[in-house]
Amino acid sequence: MKCPVPFRSIFSKEPSTEAHGTVVNLSIRGCSIDSNVPFPKGARLCLKFLIADGEPAVEVEEAMIRAVRGTRMGIRFMTLQNEEEDRLCQLIRTRLSSRLR
């Protein structure tokens, strides 16, 4: 299930190609990011997104760009540490439950 969110993101193929965007949809397996610096379909990258001030960023060690449409990229999470996956699940549960109220 996708969860609409407005999280700032930082992503890169390597430190010299860091780019910024906004996560607009989030699921446990991936996300959509709007960015003025779209990477090509099939590119692998590291991804961090900031969920709240004062909280550490959620880090995805490896992600792959599955689709590109204009400035929006569909991204699949390939490698995610268990702790980060737990944080992501909790975040999605919280966001979805608040939308149902």
N, CA, C and O of each residue as an XYZ file, in Angstrom:
404
protein
N       0.833     -1.172      0.000
C       0.000      0.000      0.000
C       0.883      1.242      0.000
O       1.854      1.319      0.753
N       0.548      2.211     -0.840
C       1.317      3.446     -0.915
C       0.756      4.466      0.066
O      -0.452      4.555      0.285
N       1.652      5.211      0.633
C       1.298      6.238      1.606
C       1.809      7.581      1.092
O       3.015      7.739      0.903
N       0.920      8.559      0.859
C       1.404      9.866      0.412
C       2.163     10.573      1.533
O       1.686     10.642      2.666
N       3.324     11.087      1.218
C       4.167     11.773      2.210
C       4.890     12.941      1.545
O       5.046     12.959      0.325
N       5.327     13.909      2.333
C       6.136     15.011      1.786
C       7.521     15.063      2.429
O       7.835     16.037      3.112
N       8.352     14.046      2.230
C       9.659     13.990      2.887
C      10.771     14.455      1.956
O      10.803     14.085      0.782
N      11.686     15.270      2.487
C      12.867     15.658      1.715
C      13.768     14.441      1.573
O      13.873     13.624      2.487
N      14.418     14.327      0.420
C      15.297     13.180      0.182
C      16.633     13.632     -0.385
O      16.760     14.690     -1.002
N      17.622     12.780     -0.147
C      18.969     12.963     -0.697
C      19.331     11.618     -1.308
O      19.210     10.582     -0.654
N      19.771     11.630     -2.549
C      20.128     10.371     -3.193
C      21.363     10.573     -4.060
O      21.645     11.678     -4.526
N      22.099      9.472     -4.267
C      23.320      9.575     -5.058
C      23.723      8.222     -5.600
O      23.421      7.176     -5.026
N      24.424      8.277     -6.739
C      25.063      7.070     -7.270
C      26.439      6.937     -6.655
O      26.964      5.833     -6.503
N      27.009      8.057     -6.308
C      28.301      8.138     -5.619
C      28.335      9.524     -4.985
O      27.542     10.386     -5.365
N      29.228      9.761     -4.034
C      29.219     11.051     -3.333
C      29.263     12.276     -4.245
O      28.719     13.321     -3.890
N      29.889     12.170     -5.392
C      30.012     13.338     -6.266
C      28.740     13.629     -7.068
O      28.661     14.666     -7.727
N      27.742     12.736     -7.025
C      26.517     12.944     -7.793
C      25.294     13.072     -6.885
O      24.206     12.632     -7.255
N      25.455     13.660     -5.719
C      24.346     13.811     -4.784
C      23.275     14.737     -5.361
O      23.592     15.767     -5.956
N      22.025     14.371     -5.185
C      20.896     15.167     -5.666
C      19.828     15.196     -4.577
O      19.848     14.384     -3.653
N      18.903     16.132     -4.695
C      17.836     16.304     -3.710
C      16.489     16.202     -4.387
O      16.357     16.481     -5.578
N      15.485     15.798     -3.618
C      14.136     15.707     -4.136
C      13.153     15.591     -2.998
O      13.491     15.817     -1.836
N      11.920     15.234     -3.348
C      10.856     15.061     -2.355
C      10.195     13.710     -2.565
O       9.709     13.411     -3.655
N      10.177     12.891     -1.508
C       9.445     11.631     -1.549
C       7.962     11.997     -1.503
O       7.522     12.688     -0.584
N       7.195     11.539     -2.483
C       5.774     11.893     -2.535
C       4.856     10.700     -2.274
O       3.710     10.893     -1.869
N       5.318      9.500     -2.490
C       4.590      8.275     -2.161
C       5.597      7.297     -1.576
O       6.734      7.216     -2.039
N       5.177      6.557     -0.560
C       6.088      5.660      0.137
C       5.402      4.339      0.424
O       4.244      4.309      0.840
N       6.117      3.249      0.202
C       5.650      1.925      0.603
C       6.852      1.192      1.200
O       7.971      1.705      1.174
N       6.624      0.010      1.730
C       7.717     -0.749      2.340
C       8.720     -1.207      1.281
O       9.871     -1.484      1.617
N       8.322     -1.293      0.031
C       9.207     -1.777     -1.030
C       9.791     -0.686     -1.917
O      10.666     -0.963     -2.738
N       9.318      0.555     -1.764
C       9.837      1.607     -2.616
C       9.138      2.933     -2.405
O       8.387      3.118     -1.447
N       9.400      3.852     -3.321
C       8.818      5.183     -3.205
C       8.827      5.872     -4.567
O       9.414      5.379     -5.529
N       8.168      7.014     -4.621
C       8.244      7.918     -5.768
C       8.901      9.198     -5.281
O       8.595      9.693     -4.196
N       9.801      9.725     -6.089
C      10.506     10.958     -5.739
C      10.368     11.948     -6.879
O      10.561     11.609     -8.046
N      10.031     13.180     -6.520
C      10.073     14.287     -7.468
C      11.415     14.982     -7.314
O      11.822     15.316     -6.201
N      12.107     15.200     -8.433
C      13.412     15.854     -8.393
C      13.694     16.536     -9.729
O      13.272     16.065    -10.785
N      14.400     17.630     -9.662
C      14.841     18.302    -10.886
C      16.046     17.610    -11.501
O      16.492     17.983    -12.586
N      16.581     16.593    -10.808
C      17.749     15.846    -11.288
C      17.373     14.367    -11.389
O      17.846     13.558    -10.592
N      16.532     14.006    -12.354
C      16.171     12.597    -12.472
C      17.343     11.762    -12.980
O      18.091     12.188    -13.859
N      17.484     10.596    -12.426
C      18.505      9.646    -12.874
C      17.843      8.702    -13.873
O      16.618      8.583    -13.871
N      18.605      8.035    -14.715
C      18.000      7.159    -15.728
C      17.428      5.871    -15.122
O      17.878      5.401    -14.078
N      16.433      5.322    -15.803
C      15.855      4.042    -15.410
C      16.960      2.997    -15.319
O      17.831      2.932    -16.187
N      16.928      2.179    -14.271
C      17.925      1.136    -14.071
C      19.101      1.573    -13.214
O      19.885      0.732    -12.775
N      19.243      2.889    -12.964
C      20.352      3.367    -12.132
C      20.178      2.869    -10.702
O      19.066      2.818    -10.176
N      21.280      2.510    -10.093
C      21.284      2.095     -8.680
C      21.854      3.238     -7.869
O      22.791      3.916     -8.290
N      21.268      3.442     -6.686
C      21.704      4.570     -5.876
C      21.480      4.314     -4.399
O      20.800      3.362     -4.016
N      22.055      5.171     -3.578
C      21.815      5.217     -2.136
C      20.778      6.307     -1.914
O      20.735      7.289     -2.656
N      19.940      6.137     -0.892
C      18.850      7.072     -0.660
C      18.679      7.319      0.833
O      18.744      6.387      1.634
N      18.463      8.566      1.200
C      18.106      8.945      2.570
C      16.901      9.856      2.468
O      16.826     10.702      1.577
N      15.942      9.679      3.397
C      14.870     10.669      3.449
C      14.603     11.064      4.889
O      14.657     10.249      5.809
N      14.314     12.344      5.046
C      14.159     12.961      6.351
C      12.692     12.938      6.738
O      11.856     13.539      6.063
N      12.374     12.237      7.835
C      10.977     12.060      8.202
C      10.478     13.102      9.200
O       9.279     13.376      9.255
N      11.375     13.683      9.986
C      10.978     14.715     10.954
C      12.225     15.401     11.468
O      13.308     14.818     11.495
N      12.057     16.656     11.877
C      13.178     17.382     12.473
C      13.646     16.655     13.732
O      12.830     16.216     14.542
N      14.941     16.534     13.889
C      15.506     15.899     15.069
C      15.558     14.382     15.014
O      16.146     13.757     15.896
N      14.961     13.781     14.004
C      15.001     12.325     13.841
C      16.051     11.979     12.799
O      16.233     12.719     11.832
N      16.747     10.855     12.989
C      17.699     10.458     11.952
C      16.972     10.103     10.655
O      15.835      9.632     10.673
N      17.637     10.333      9.554
C      17.066     10.004      8.241
C      16.908      8.491      8.105
O      17.693      7.726      8.666
N      15.898      8.069      7.366
C      15.770      6.661      6.989
C      16.752      6.449      5.844
O      16.752      7.203      4.871
N      17.590      5.416      5.962
C      18.623      5.166      4.953
C      18.356      3.863      4.214
O      18.146      2.813      4.821
N      18.369      3.956      2.905
C      18.247      2.786      2.039
C      19.614      2.593      1.400
O      20.069      3.437      0.628
N      20.269      1.478      1.724
C      21.630      1.252      1.240
C      21.701      1.154     -0.275
O      22.620      1.682     -0.902
N      20.718      0.468     -0.857
C      20.710      0.335     -2.312
C      19.266      0.377     -2.807
O      18.389     -0.315     -2.288
N      19.048      1.200     -3.816
C      17.741      1.317     -4.456
C      17.960      1.336     -5.963
O      19.060      1.621     -6.437
N      16.900      1.030     -6.713
C      17.010      1.042     -8.171
C      15.842      1.834     -8.758
O      14.699      1.699     -8.321
N      16.150      2.648     -9.741
C      15.127      3.431    -10.421
C      14.396      2.504    -11.392
O      14.992      1.949    -12.315
N      13.090      2.352    -11.161
C      12.268      1.451    -11.969
C      11.531      2.177    -13.086
O      11.205      1.578    -14.111
N      11.266      3.478    -12.886
C      10.527      4.245    -13.901
C      10.874      5.720    -13.761
O      11.174      6.197    -12.667
N      10.831      6.430    -14.869
C      11.046      7.873    -14.868
C       9.966      8.498    -15.747
O       9.797      8.125    -16.908
N       9.237      9.459    -15.171
C       8.224     10.216    -15.928
C       8.403     11.686    -15.589
O       8.023     12.126    -14.504
N       8.968     12.432    -16.493
C       9.221     13.850    -16.226
C      10.193     13.999    -15.067
O      11.321     13.510    -15.126
N       9.752     14.673    -14.018
C      10.616     14.873    -12.850
C      10.356     13.841    -11.764
O      10.963     13.912    -10.695
N       9.470     12.883    -12.011
C       9.150     11.861    -10.999
C       9.829     10.539    -11.329
O       9.808     10.071    -12.468
N      10.440      9.946    -10.287
C      11.107      8.655    -10.429
C      10.438      7.634     -9.514
O      10.180      7.919     -8.345
N      10.161      6.455    -10.042
C       9.689      5.332     -9.237
C      10.901      4.531     -8.802
O      11.707      4.116     -9.635
N      11.037      4.310     -7.493
C      12.238      3.692     -6.941
C      11.875      2.449     -6.138
O      10.935      2.460     -5.344
N      12.626      1.389     -6.355
C      12.455      0.145     -5.595
C      13.618      0.007     -4.624
O      14.778      0.168     -5.003
N      13.297     -0.294     -3.358
C      14.337     -0.525     -2.355
C      14.909     -1.927     -2.547
O      14.169     -2.910     -2.550
N      16.217     -2.014     -2.708
C      16.877     -3.295     -2.923
C      17.511     -3.812     -1.625
O      17.369     -4.989     -1.294
N      18.203     -2.943     -0.897
C      18.874     -3.332      0.342
C      18.519     -2.333      1.425
O      18.776     -1.135      1.300
N      17.912     -2.857      2.509
C      17.456     -2.040      3.614
C      17.753     -2.802      4.901
O      17.318     -3.944      5.054
N      18.477     -2.197      5.817
C      18.786     -2.844      7.093
C      17.492     -3.110      7.866
O      16.518     -2.373      7.715
N      17.478     -4.161      8.695
C      16.274     -4.528      9.454
C      15.751     -3.368     10.298
O      14.543     -3.137     10.350
N      16.640     -2.647     10.951
C      16.230     -1.519     11.795
C      15.538     -0.443     10.954
O      14.538      0.134     11.381
N      16.068     -0.177      9.771
C      15.463      0.823      8.893
C      14.115      0.326      8.363
O      13.175      1.110      8.230
N      14.020     -0.949      8.067
C      12.747     -1.512      7.612
C      11.689     -1.405      8.707
O      10.535     -1.084      8.425
N      12.079     -1.673      9.960
C      11.151     -1.534     11.087
C      10.671     -0.092     11.229
O       9.483      0.150     11.440
N      11.588      0.864     11.113
C      11.211      2.280     11.198
C      10.250      2.654     10.072
O       9.279      3.382     10.276
N      10.540      2.147      8.899
C       9.705      2.428      7.733
C       8.298      1.850      7.919
O       7.311      2.526      7.628
N       8.197      0.619      8.396
C       6.889      0.002      8.649
C       6.099      0.811      9.670
O       4.912      1.069      9.474
N       6.749      1.210     10.754
C       6.078      1.997     11.787
C       5.613      3.336     11.233
O       4.502      3.782     11.519
N       6.453      3.966     10.452
C       6.114      5.250      9.853
C       4.883      5.121      8.946
O       3.972      5.945      9.018
N       4.857      4.110      8.110
C       3.732      3.909      7.195
C       2.458      3.610      7.971
O       1.398      4.154      7.659
N       2.554      2.740      8.989
C       1.377      2.426      9.819
C       0.813      3.694     10.460
O      -0.396      3.926     10.447
N       1.707      4.507     11.019
C       1.279      5.734     11.687
C       0.614      6.692     10.711
O      -0.447      7.243     11.001
N       1.238      6.889      9.556
C       0.686      7.816      8.557
C      -0.667      7.336      8.037
O      -1.593      8.133      7.887
N      -0.784      6.035      7.761
C      -2.049      5.511      7.240
C      -3.153      5.557      8.296
O      -4.298      5.881      7.980
N      -2.821      5.237      9.538
C      -3.854      5.264     10.589
C      -4.336      6.687     10.853
O      -5.513      6.886     11.155
N      -3.454      7.680     10.746
C      -3.874      9.072     10.948
C      -4.765      9.557      9.798
O      -5.600     10.440      9.996
N      -4.596      8.995      8.618
C      -5.439      9.369      7.475
C      -6.839      8.774      7.609
O      -7.798      9.317      7.060
N      -6.963      7.663      8.334
C      -8.266      6.999      8.473
C      -9.134      7.629      9.560
O     -10.325      7.333      9.647
N      -8.560      8.478     10.372
C      -9.325      9.105     11.465
C     -10.200     10.205     10.965
O     -10.908     10.836     11.750
